[in-house]
Amino acid sequence: MTMKKFVAFFRDLHEDKSGVTFIEYTALLGVILAVGLVILTQVGTWANATWVFLCSNLTGGGSAPAC
């Protein structure tokens, strides 16, 4: 796809109201996905830190950790 066709495609989308709505919803979806990814990463980091803490403080009856 050449640059002129690419620009013409987005110009047509901008002139058409459904195209503008599509772009807005796509941007909103991108923001939601980014926030979800950040939250998922933070929860994973917290869960890992909690597991490491528990694993290092518990013993399975011997000197080795129970994990």
MDAnalysis code that builds the backbone (N, CA, C; Angstrom):
import MDAnalysis as mda
import numpy as np

u = mda.Universe.empty(201, n_residues=67, atom_resindex=np.repeat(np.arange(67), 3), trajectory=True)
u.add_TopologyAttr("name", ["N", "CA", "C"] * 67)
u.add_TopologyAttr("resid", np.arange(1, 68))
u.add_TopologyAttr("resname", ["MET", "THR", "MET", "LYS", "LYS", "PHE", "VAL", "ALA", "PHE", "PHE", "ARG", "ASP", "LEU", "HIS", "GLU", "ASP", "LYS", "SER", "GLY", "VAL", "THR", "PHE", "ILE", "GLU", "TYR", "THR", "ALA", "LEU", "LEU", "GLY", "VAL", "ILE", "LEU", "ALA", "VAL", "GLY", "LEU", "VAL", "ILE", "LEU", "THR", "GLN", "VAL", "GLY", "THR", "TRP", "ALA", "ASN", "ALA", "THR", "TRP", "VAL", "PHE", "LEU", "CYS", "SER", "ASN", "LEU", "THR", "GLY", "GLY", "GLY", "SER", "ALA", "PRO", "ALA", "CYS"])
u.atoms.positions = np.array([
    [0.861, -1.177, 0.000],
    [0.000, 0.000, 0.000],
    [0.900, 1.231, 0.000],
    [0.691, 2.094, -0.949],
    [1.509, 3.295, -1.025],
    [1.037, 4.314, 0.010],
    [1.871, 5.295, 0.206],
    [1.551, 6.318, 1.206],
    [0.306, 7.120, 0.803],
    [0.153, 7.379, -0.506],
    [-1.023, 8.137, -0.954],
    [-2.309, 7.369, -0.674],
    [-2.291, 6.071, -0.909],
    [-3.470, 5.252, -0.636],
    [-3.742, 5.194, 0.865],
    [-2.676, 5.127, 1.644],
    [-2.796, 5.086, 3.102],
    [-3.438, 6.366, 3.624],
    [-2.951, 7.503, 3.147],
    [-3.503, 8.803, 3.561],
    [-4.944, 8.940, 3.081],
    [-5.213, 8.501, 1.851],
    [-6.574, 8.585, 1.316],
    [-7.531, 7.718, 2.124],
    [-7.067, 6.558, 2.559],
    [-7.904, 5.674, 3.383],
    [-8.317, 6.369, 4.675],
    [-7.362, 6.998, 5.364],
    [-7.688, 7.670, 6.620],
    [-8.478, 8.953, 6.388],
    [-8.267, 9.609, 5.256],
    [-9.070, 10.793, 4.937],
    [-10.532, 10.382, 4.726],
    [-10.744, 9.282, 4.019],
    [-12.106, 8.781, 3.813],
    [-12.748, 8.366, 5.136],
    [-11.965, 7.747, 6.003],
    [-12.501, 7.375, 7.318],
    [-12.897, 8.612, 8.118],
    [-12.092, 9.663, 8.001],
    [-12.378, 10.884, 8.752],
    [-13.651, 11.566, 8.251],
    [-13.865, 11.521, 6.959],
    [-15.066, 12.150, 6.387],
    [-16.325, 11.350, 6.699],
    [-16.184, 10.066, 6.835],
    [-17.320, 9.207, 7.135],
    [-17.459, 9.104, 8.655],
    [-18.637, 9.395, 9.180],
    [-18.840, 9.396, 10.633],
    [-18.592, 8.025, 11.257],
    [-18.912, 6.962, 10.544],
    [-18.656, 5.636, 11.099],
    [-17.155, 5.376, 11.194],
    [-16.382, 5.984, 10.299],
    [-14.931, 5.854, 10.370],
    [-14.367, 6.544, 11.599],
    [-14.893, 7.704, 11.909],
    [-14.454, 8.431, 13.102],
    [-14.796, 7.627, 14.353],
    [-15.980, 7.070, 14.380],
    [-16.400, 6.251, 15.516],
    [-15.497, 5.031, 15.651],
    [-15.155, 4.415, 14.530],
    [-14.258, 3.263, 14.538],
    [-12.907, 3.628, 15.136],
    [-12.364, 4.757, 14.727],
    [-11.065, 5.185, 15.247],
    [-11.155, 5.484, 16.743],
    [-12.225, 6.127, 17.171],
    [-12.394, 6.436, 18.594],
    [-12.486, 5.165, 19.430],
    [-13.278, 4.202, 18.970],
    [-13.402, 2.948, 19.709],
    [-12.103, 2.149, 19.693],
    [-11.369, 2.227, 18.608],
    [-10.074, 1.551, 18.547],
    [-9.102, 2.169, 19.539],
    [-9.079, 3.478, 19.631],
    [-8.202, 4.155, 20.594],
    [-8.620, 3.810, 22.020],
    [-9.917, 3.787, 22.276],
    [-10.410, 3.432, 23.601],
    [-10.037, 2.002, 23.953],
    [-10.156, 1.106, 22.998],
    [-9.771, -0.286, 23.221],
    [-8.285, -0.396, 23.525],
    [-7.473, 0.379, 22.840],
    [-6.033, 0.386, 23.101],
    [-5.714, 0.838, 24.517],
    [-6.394, 1.872, 24.972],
    [-6.182, 2.367, 26.337],
    [-6.616, 1.316, 27.357],
    [-7.767, 0.698, 27.136],
    [-8.258, -0.328, 28.056],
    [-7.295, -1.506, 28.111],
    [-6.795, -1.929, 26.956],
    [-5.840, -3.038, 26.934],
    [-4.537, -2.679, 27.640],
    [-4.064, -1.459, 27.461],
    [-2.830, -1.032, 28.120],
    [-3.001, -1.011, 29.639],
    [-4.116, -0.477, 30.111],
    [-4.382, -0.438, 31.552],
    [-4.524, -1.857, 32.095],
    [-5.216, -2.711, 31.356],
    [-5.356, -4.107, 31.788],
    [-4.021, -4.817, 31.877],
    [-3.141, -4.558, 30.921],
    [-1.820, -5.167, 30.941],
    [-1.004, -4.694, 32.140],
    [-1.086, -3.414, 32.447],
    [-0.373, -2.880, 33.611],
    [-0.910, -3.506, 34.897],
    [-2.221, -3.615, 35.020],
    [-2.825, -4.204, 36.215],
    [-2.425, -5.673, 36.336],
    [-2.485, -6.401, 35.233],
    [-2.109, -7.813, 35.252],
    [-0.649, -7.993, 35.649],
    [0.219, -7.141, 35.163],
    [1.631, -7.202, 35.515],
    [1.833, -6.917, 36.998],
    [1.134, -5.912, 37.511],
    [1.269, -5.569, 38.929],
    [0.763, -6.692, 39.831],
    [-0.357, -7.296, 39.474],
    [-0.899, -8.403, 40.262],
    [0.061, -9.590, 40.220],
    [0.634, -9.873, 39.056],
    [1.604, -10.959, 38.942],
    [2.842, -10.716, 39.777],
    [3.324, -9.485, 39.780],
    [4.483, -9.134, 40.593],
    [4.172, -9.285, 42.072],
    [2.994, -8.819, 42.485],
    [2.586, -8.949, 43.884],
    [2.456, -10.418, 44.283],
    [1.832, -11.227, 43.431],
    [1.647, -12.647, 43.739],
    [2.987, -13.357, 43.841],
    [3.908, -13.027, 42.956],
    [5.228, -13.642, 43.000],
    [5.963, -13.254, 44.277],
    [5.908, -11.987, 44.648],
    [6.584, -11.537, 45.870],
    [5.970, -12.202, 47.098],
    [4.655, -12.338, 47.115],
    [3.985, -13.003, 48.237],
    [4.396, -14.465, 48.310],
    [4.451, -15.135, 47.189],
    [4.834, -16.550, 47.155],
    [6.280, -16.731, 47.619],
    [7.168, -15.869, 47.158],
    [8.574, -15.950, 47.570],
    [8.694, -15.701, 49.066],
    [7.951, -14.734, 49.595],
    [7.982, -14.452, 51.026],
    [7.503, -15.657, 51.828],
    [6.369, -16.223, 51.430],
    [5.834, -17.387, 52.140],
    [6.776, -18.574, 52.028],
    [7.319, -18.784, 50.871],
    [8.190, -19.918, 50.628],
    [9.475, -19.806, 51.454],
    [9.984, -18.598, 51.611],
    [11.226, -18.424, 52.349],
    [11.004, -18.494, 53.864],
    [9.770, -18.293, 54.330],
    [9.505, -18.309, 55.764],
    [8.911, -19.629, 56.261],
    [8.509, -20.496, 55.367],
    [7.949, -21.779, 55.770],
    [8.989, -22.875, 55.560],
    [8.987, -23.827, 56.421],
    [9.845, -24.990, 56.221],
    [8.976, -26.239, 56.252],
    [9.400, -27.253, 55.566],
    [8.626, -28.475, 55.464],
    [9.055, -29.501, 56.506],
    [9.389, -29.110, 57.679],
    [9.823, -30.020, 58.723],
    [11.334, -30.232, 58.747],
    [11.986, -29.750, 57.732],
    [13.448, -29.874, 57.650],
    [14.052, -28.495, 57.441],
    [15.244, -28.497, 56.938],
    [15.902, -27.224, 56.727],
    [15.579, -26.628, 55.340],
    [15.058, -27.465, 54.461],
    [14.735, -26.969, 53.112],
    [13.329, -26.346, 53.126],
    [13.129, -25.318, 52.302],
    [11.800, -24.722, 52.211],
    [10.759, -25.711, 51.715],
    [9.523, -25.527, 52.106],
    [8.445, -26.447, 51.736],
    [8.069, -26.315, 50.270],
    [8.488, -25.266, 49.627],
    [8.115, -25.037, 48.232],
    [9.059, -25.788, 47.351],
])
